[in-house]
Amino acid sequence: MRAQPSAGEYKVLGWDAVGEVSAIGENVSGFKVGDKVWYAGDITRAGANSEYHLVDERIVGKQPASLSNMHAAVRLLIIGAAGGVGSILSQLALALTNATVIGTASRKESKEWLKGLALDYVIDHSKPLSQELARIGIEDVTHVISLTHTDSHYAEIVKVLAPQGQLALIDDPKIPLDIMQLKLKSISLHWELMFTKSMFKTADMHSQGQLLNAVSAMVDQGKIVSTLAEHYGLINAENLKKAHAFIESGKAIGKVVLAGF
Amino acid sequence: MRAQPSAGEYKVLGWDAVGEVSAIGENVSGFKVGDKVWYAGDITRAGANSEYHLVDERIVGKQPASLSNMHAAVRLLIIGAAGGVGSILSQLALALTNATVIGTASRKESKEWLKGLALDYVIDHSKPLSQELARIGIEDVTHVISLTHTDSHYAEIVKVLAPQGQLALIDDPKIPLDIMQLKLKSISLHWELMFTKSMFKTADMHSQGQLLNAVSAMVDQGKIVSTLAEHYGLINAENLKKAHAFIESGKAIGKVVLAGF
């Protein structure tokens, strides 16, 4: 990151500093004058190329300490939660994690469907995600799983993700996503392609079968419900065409199934 | 991912299947005829819209099983390992993990410097990374940390990363990086911006000070060595100009330091 001053202004650079505490504010509790400290500084302030620096004690190091395991509560936003993948994903997130699960849908039928799956919140992805989250009183989310139309939601995804948040996606964005937009918040991006394990015969290839078994057991135990929503009858060319046309309409809820020959 | 057949050819689609085993190969050990199974199929084969499918048993689910914790050995490639960040990062990776650590450098002096830090391997980033890794007998790496010139190395990074590999970066690529190239291998991308915690006052902001303390203790215990390589004297405008010019030359090894006023 380059710190470019506005025209006519100047900026003091220097982001790696070692020094001694010469004064502390009245609310400082972790340091006293004379302590030997080091820090990277704060890019919103003047840097360490000046003799004295004002630095927030929370980013300053002095004594050894074990690393923190602090974890913030997980707030997961699932974009396109009413589709085939989203319907199962939502249930798995609710059953296997303590996350607050927020799903998006836009049509009345798909919103009703998600409410039936007991999601914590359902918001409308035809409106700006940040506006919808504000409506339900959620400031930001720690995780986003974007299942569809990631390109059209990208700016809002970056906006609603908390610093150090995580974005997972599975679709094929039609326009390139600018990863520089993820840098300021140190957001990470995760692809999940269901064919990676089988294409590359990865060492953990068997985990894919085991995951299916785990889900199978959950279904048998009634912990998640089938998302079967439309049954298009026998597997033949005509029914396949109908099923694909329906999925491509963007109106599919849950999983579209064909069975038998 | 869309499976588009070549002109004049056809492709059987359908990637979510539930059915019964009607025959098994002679090497199949986990299933028998009559087992009820489900799977996502393999995109390199015909899909489940045909009545009978041939599927590798490793991606098929049947019985409940706990999830695997299998972890492959970590092979970490650090691009630009001889610089200020890379010199400390390399030592931390060697001291705190069991990873095989491979660093890149291009000049004779920087390669010597890295050998002095006891990296497992030093390769030349002025040549294709895949070619250099092949030279030392390493097929692929599980992690890449790219500290500089990520854009010019990007194609090779994607090539040498193993499926489900991880790419971390901190620089400002001058050309957009196409994230679609990461999808086939389900590679994830991680930004680390050293100012995220202080800019957003994150809940784990204090961890930045604690990390510095942990490193401080390691230095005192002799577990990592200072990477001080150039001392440019007092902190004043003239010396700052010299130091910045040197860093921007791309020839800096270790950390460039100024001290006192």
Interface residues (C-beta under 8 A of the other chain):
Chain A: M1 R2 L13 G14 W15 D16 V18 G30 W38 Y39 A40 G41 D42 I43 T44 N49 E51 D56 E57 R58 I59 V60 G61 K62 Q63 P64 A65 S66 L67 S68 M70 A72 G84 A162 P163 Q164 D172 P173 P176 L177 D178 I179 M180 L182 K183 L184 K185 S186 I187 S188 L189 H190 W191 E192 L193 M194 F195 T196 K197 S198 M199 F200 K201 T202 A203 D204 M205 H206 S207 Q208 G209 Q210 L211 L212 N213 A214 V215 S216 A217 I235 L240 H244 K255 L258 A259 F261
Chain B: M1 R2 L13 G14 W15 D16 V18 G30 W38 Y39 A40 G41 D42 I43 T44 N49 E51 D56 E57 R58 I59 V60 G61 K62 Q63 P64 A65 S66 L67 S68 M70 A72 G84 A162 P163 Q164 D172 P173 P176 L177 D178 I179 M180 L182 K183 L184 K185 S186 I187 S188 L189 H190 W191 E192 L193 M194 F195 T196 K197 S198 M199 F200 K201 T202 A203 D204 M205 H206 S207 Q208 G209 Q210 L211 L212 N213 A214 V215 S216 A217 I235 L240 H244 K255 L258 A259 F261
